[in-house]
């Protein structure tokens, strides 16, 4: 650990080493996080629930295990936050909605990801914010208000895992677990200058099943790729409650990164800056081009490609908004102006009014688009190991807006063209920092996305780690 660093800025890998050597105790690390949350969370609004008593208790138990040489693994004693879409025993899961009440449930069940974190000895600090039911690409809700970007509090943190990204970027949580149904891990990771990974669908089990079906993934949000791999190993594995869950991996991703990986000789990389239909801000384009240059310098064979895709947003909308309509229907008639629509996010009500009434034929047509896209990507990965795109076409825009102020569309998908296609295909995709955009006078992070073939999560992690090692990120500290 750098002497100039405080413990809350250490990575999970650094904390594990410090706990093992006795240089740090989980108790002092958790105390420092809790103190920082007290000071900074009112401005950032990343946490919607903090349980200092439980965190301190769990930190003390972890410290005792480390003293006795019985640590449960590399996350034992590491502070973690949980997106408020995951069931967490002892804490209400209110999903950013006024339609839910803490008294509605006894809250006795852990989602698989939460259970795995507890089993690994991680210290759960609390729950972090989400837009209502995780429906959009920024994080504000009727229940919790606006979550802000630690790099500039007038900018959005992105979403829907914006609370997770803001907590990690602000040093209020070493790690966080988020969900991604259309970019909800990768968008806020890009905006907040951290690492966010959407694994292959089924790699991290989900329970209860997401209303967004097989679009929805769970995954790690961290400050380094190495931490991402360690956390993925903890979260991955079979859970009988998720009928899509993959078998527990026999090889650890962290071990893959433990071997020499900086040399990318033989790695075949395709580069599509727009997927055929996107448009990037100039600095995002320059930063992504610079990433490509680094990959080439590391020995990768980089090939610019023109995919000439048509935007599949219409098919995505059918699948996505069919899910959210089902969620809202459970609370009453969504068209009833005196009912549920008075309590929900106005933007959500308007979006459902634009995207509703889909038929079974519509759903099957959208599924056909999804299948064709999956076939095309499968064919692409016969020739290329990884596809590179920008993570988002812009840096973070004004907080409190669903879309940039100059947007011609009210749909959040209009400014996230590079994320939702890979929810349709279920592929692994990671976002890592690519630099900054200071064109607006404030330096804001930008991100690059690496996409791999299904079940080739380790290849994606390897390329991301090689790039990160070659260009150490200056985006590690969003708010001091």
PyMOL commands that set and color helices and strands:
alter all, ss='L'
color gray80, all
select helices_A, chain A and resi 7-9+12-21+26-44+52-67+102-104+112-119+132-134+162-169+186-192+213-215+225-235+253-258+282-297+313-329+340-342+346-354+360-383+412-415+421-425+457-470
alter helices_A, ss='H'
color red, helices_A
select strands_A, chain A and resi 47-50+79-83+123-128+140-141+145-146+148-149+152-156+175-180+195-198+217-222+268-271+301-304+386-390+429-437+444-452
alter strands_A, ss='S'
color yellow, strands_A
deselect
rebuild
show_as cartoon
